[in-house]
């Protein structure tokens, strides 16, 4: 029993990876919208360096999860048959394709037509990456994970943190950006996340094996989820409050908001790993 922090490399990898995937989509849409402003596009591309820095940190954390980091490439041995191999492959392709697009674009060597197609493919690969993540944990012998809540929760993390990360980069790039639509999407994602917490919390009482009760896996589940929601709400508030007052959010406020949202989602992901249980001799639910 515990809060799942013993799996901190996977916590960081999944949360940061989903954040970057969401941020790239929003930044990409902003890049497409600036078709008549090459200077603003270039400023945005330069700031997108931080996407790949964070993605690199996520992959570094995932390597720490391996018994022997030197054998990391062995995780790709069963592509197509293993959810883990598919996840690493999807993440690696996303990282490579998106990172190479950024490098060529920042050097000013990207042909316009190819750049649009390449970026669009990178955005789609981000969604594929998050989807591949969800498939790793849909294991029928782990009843606490083998639900639609897992898939929803992973994509909600992408929608909660990604747009806010993108808003930070766009603001730092001095790009005019109407974030009301994306802030509304993040608020909707927060409401869905709260619903997931409530429904999943209720379902835990119905899941047990011959030796384990799911609701006993994380004794502080309810209180930690409350802290998670408070942090995420406060983080989104750093973005939304200035928009409500029809003011431009400050870079410092957006950065603080992003850190709060990521902190909340890290708590939530730790709880997810803390809920791991196998069917054992028998399981009911």
N, C-alpha and C positions, 0 to 999 in steps of 0.2 A: 504494500500500500504506500501511497505517496502522491506527490504532485506531478510526477513525470519528468522532473528536471534532470534525472539521470540520463535522459535521451537528448540532452541539450544540443548536440551536433545536428540531429534531425529536426529539432524544434527550429533552430536558426535557419537551416537549409530550406525547409518548407515555407516558413514565413517570409524570409527574404526573397526566395525565388518567386513566390506568388506576388509579392509586392512589386518586384521588378517587371514581371509579366504585365501586370495591370498598368504600371507607369509607362511602359513602352507603348502600349496601345494608345493612351491618352496623349503622350508626347508625339506619337506618330500622327494622330489626328490633327494636333496643333501644327505640326510640320507641313502636312498637306494643305491646311487652311492658309498658310503663309506663302502661297505660290508666287505672289507678286513682290515679296520682300526677301530678297536673297540674303541681306545682311542679318535680318532677324532669324532666318533659318540657320545661318551659320552659328550665331550665338547660341541657339537652342542645341544644335548638334554638339557644340563644345561642352555645354552643361550636361549633356547626356552621358558624358564620361562617368558620372557618378552612378548611373544605372549599372554599368558593367563592373565598376568597382564593388558595388554591393553584391552583384551576382557572383563575383569572384570570391568575396568573403563567404557567401553561402556555400559555394562548392568547397572551399577550404574547410568549412565546418563539417561538411558531409564526409570528407576524407578522414577527419578525425574519428568518425564513427567506426571506421574499418579496423579490424584487428591488426592488420599490417597495411599502412597506407601505400607501401611500395607495390601492393597487389591490387591497387584500385582498378586497373584495367580488367581484372578478372570479373568485375561486376557486369561487364558487357558481353560475357560469354554466352548468354542465353537470350539474346534479343529476339522478341517475338513469342517466347515461351514463358518468360519471367517478367512479372510486373516491375521488379526492381531494375532489371536490365533495361526494360523499356523506358523507365523513368530517367535513368542516367543517360541513356541514348538521347531521349527527347530533350533533356536539359542541356546536354553537350551540343546538340545541333542548334538549339535556340541560342545558346551562348556564342557559338562560333559564327553562325549566320548574322546575328544581330551585331556582334562585336566587329566583324569584318566590315559590315555596312557602315558602322560608326567610324572606323578607322579610315576607310576610303573617303567617306563624306567629309570628315574633319580635315583631311588633306586636300580637299577640293578637287579630287580626281574622279568623282562619281558622275557618270553621264546622267542627265536629268531623267530620261525615260527609265533607264535601268534602276536608278535610285528609288523611284516610286515603287516599282515592282518589288525590288529587294526589301524595302522597308515593309511593304504590305505582307510579304512572306514572313518576315521576322515577327510581325504582330500576330499572325496566325499561329506561328510556331510557339509563341508564348502561351496561347490558349491550349495548344496540344500538350505542352509541358505540364501545365496545371492539371489537365485531364489525366495525363499519365501518372502524376503524383497520386491522384485519388484512387487509381486502380491498384496501387501497391497495397493499400490498406483494406480493400474490400475482400476480406478473407473469411470464408464461411465458418472457420473454426474459431474466429474471434468475434463473438456475437455483439460486443459493444462497439465494434468498428463496422461490422457488416450491415450498414444501414445507409439510407439516402442522406442522413445527416452528415456523414463524412464528406461526401461530394459537395453538398451545399456549403458546409463550413469552409472548405478549402477555397471555393470560388468566392465566398463572401469576404475572406481575407484579401483576396485579389482586389475586390471592389471597394473595400474599406481603406486599404493602405495605398494601392496603386495610384488612384486619382490624386490623392493628397501629395504623394511623392512627385507626381508630374506637375502639380500646381506649384510646388516649391521650385522645381527646375525652370519652369516657364517664367515664374516671377523673377528668379535670379538672372534669367536671360534678358530681362527687360522687354518681355514680349507681352503685348496686349492679349489678355485671356479672360474670357467670360466663363468663370468656373461654376456658375449657378447650376447648370445642368449636371455636371459631374459631382458637385457637392450633394445634389439631390439624390443621385444614384448611390452615393456613399451612405446617406441617411437611410435610404431604403434598405441597403445592405445591413445597416446596424439593426433596423427593426426586424429583419429576417433572422439575423444572428441571435437576437434576444428570444425570438420565437423558438429557434433551434435549442437554445439553452434550456428553456422551460420544458419543451416536449421531450428532449433527450433526458433531462433530469427525471421526469415522470416515468420514462420507459426503463430507466436503470433498476427501478424497484421490481420490475417483472423479469429481470434477467439474472439467472443464477445457475451454478453448476452444483454438483454434489459436494463440492468443497469450498465454493466461493459465492459471495453475494456481490453483484456488480456495484450496488450502491455503497458498499463498504470499501471499495478500492481507493477512493479519494474522499476521506472523511470531511475535508473542508471544501468539497466541490461547490456548494452553493455560495459560500462567502467569497471564494476566489473568483467565481463567475461574476459576482457583483462588482468586485474590484476591477475585473476585466472590462465590464460594461462602463463603469465610471471612467476609466482611463481612456477608452475609445471615444466616449461621448465628449470628454474634455478635449481630446485631441482634435476631433472634428469641429468642436466649438471654436478652436483657434483659427480655423479656416472659414467657418460659416458666419460667425458673428460680424466680422468686417463686411462680408458680402451683404448681410441683412441691413447694415448701416450704409450700404452703397459706397463703401470705401475699398481701396485695394489692400489686400492682406500684406503685412510686412513679411520679409524673408525670415526674420527671427521667429515670428509667430507661427509661420508654416513649418519651420524646422522643429519647433517645440511640439506642435501638433502631430507631426509625423512620428516623433520619438514616443509620444504618449500612445498613439494608436499602435505602433509596433510593440510597445511594452504590454499593452492590453492583449494583443493577439498572441504574443509569446506566452503569456499566462494561459490563455485559452488552449494553445497548442500543447503546452506542458500537461494540462489536464487531460487532453486527448490521449497522450501517450500513457498517462497514469491510469487510464481506464482499460489498458490492455489486460485481457484475460482469455484463456483458452477453454474449450468446452470441457476438458478433463474427462471424467468417466461418463458424465451426462450433463446436459444443459437444458434448462427450461426457459421459456420467455415468449 
